[in-house]
């Protein structure tokens, strides 16, 4: 690998977008589990299983794995859709939890997209140098 393409320390903006993506994903995972288990459970709490897929990208986010950011930016829209549907079909606490899910999901998407764009721009600059 040429010295120009070697990975250096992440910039402050990259660290910020990584931390935002990581902690928002962890928070969304906790929210989904708490929502379905004791805050406003639907049925017997079996929908809490929706929190499990959110655990998978956490190690990749922490290690700056580009494919993890790309994959999460794609599949987070499932949580946005679920939150939008449930925010219009539920009332009370369930509605507010659904809106919180939508907000966290959009934050995750934005942070992942920022991370991808920053890293691609840095690679392009390093390549031309």
Secondary structure, 3 states (H helix, E strand, C coil): CCHHHCCCCCCHHHHHHHHHHHHHHHHHHHHHHHHHHHHCCCCCCHHHHHHCHHHHCHHHHHCCCHHHHHHHHHHCHHHHHHHHHHHHHCCCHHHHHHHHHHHHHHHHHHHHHHHHHHHHHHHHHHHHC
